[in-house]
Amino acid sequence: MAISPTTFAIAALLLISHLTSPAASLSSDPIVTELSALQSQSPTGVIRLSDSLLRRILSLPTPRPFHALIFFDAHHLHSKPELSLPTLKSEFALVSASFQSNNPNHKSKLFFFEVEFQESQSSFAQFGVNSLPHIRLIPPTASDVKTESIQMDAADYSRLADSMAEFIESRAKFTVGQINRPPVVSRKQIAFIIAVILIMTPFFLKKLISGNTIFHDKNIWMAGAVFVYFFSVSGAMFNIIRKMPMVIADRQDPSKLVFFYQGSGMQLGAEGFSIGFLYTIVGLLLAFVTHVLVRVKNKTAQRLVMLFALFVSFWAVKKVISLDNWKTGYSIHAYIPSSWQ
């Protein structure tokens, strides 16, 4: 059957259009195909980056068909708690897995890599990395990765996966989506806990009826009330939800630790516990004055203890106010009643 010239021309144009389309170029690129295969082999989608693989990626003509986000790691520094490298590495993998599950059509447009210092020292030198933690984004147009790649701000590591997701959204213009964290308790653990509860329930009810349990001890309730108060005012729930570290490394001098973060919207673990401790001191002193001191018959002792309680409470509240002013810039002013003037 003869093919007309018009039909042949249309077919040729369609073939040329398909071969020159971005999708066809992306899928036909050998390095992208290899990276996609390595990505699918990793449980979290994070690819182990070597010096040779990095050279091949950077040898691609710009603009490259994908972004590259790299987590720089060093196993010999995992023992330093102030760096939190194992936690950050786990959060990085969590962001990678969440991005792939939430964006199945953009897997090959953003690749997640991890590079280890002992295995790829030349890669560290090529990026000029001399301190950890360190995360870099290589845009498709970057030819000199040392100057054109984008470094994640060290202060953002405290919010872990959420900060990494925001960094990707602001710099690479990709939406990571919901961070899919694994459940704290597995199904097997839940089943085991339920079984233990069912077994122990009859024994507990027997002791409860006889009045011989820890719940009948007023000291336990007092300690529990103090703990709940401290837990509430210290922001411990915020720290647990956000997985805030106790301290972070100083951006100017990584050998120093930062215990108090200057800026509203977040706090470190040590900072929260310090404020909670000050609040708890004031609360305990107030409880002591209103429930114990009023029963002391010696008036001189009452006055001395009252003055001490007022002095310590004033000092603690002043510390909290000064820290709030340092963090947020807001000041608390005293106002004198007009009738006093």
Secondary structure, DSSP 8 states (H G I E B T S, - for coil): ----HHHHHHHHHHHHHHHHSHHHHHHH-HHHHHHHHHHHHSSSSEEE--HHHHHHHHTS-SS-SSEEEEEEE-GGGTT-TTT-HHHHHHHHHHHHHHHHHH-GGGGGGEEEEEEETTT-HHHHHHHT--SSSEEEEE-TT-SSHHHHSEE--GGGGGGHHHHHHHHHHHHT-----S-----SS-HHHHHHHHHHHHHHHHHHHHHHHHT-SGGG-HHHHHHHHHHHHHHHHTTHHHHHHHT--S-EE-SS-TTSEESS--STT---HHHHHHHHHHHHHHHHHHHHHHHTGGG---HHHHHHHHHHHHHHHHHHHHHHHHHHHHHH---------GGG-
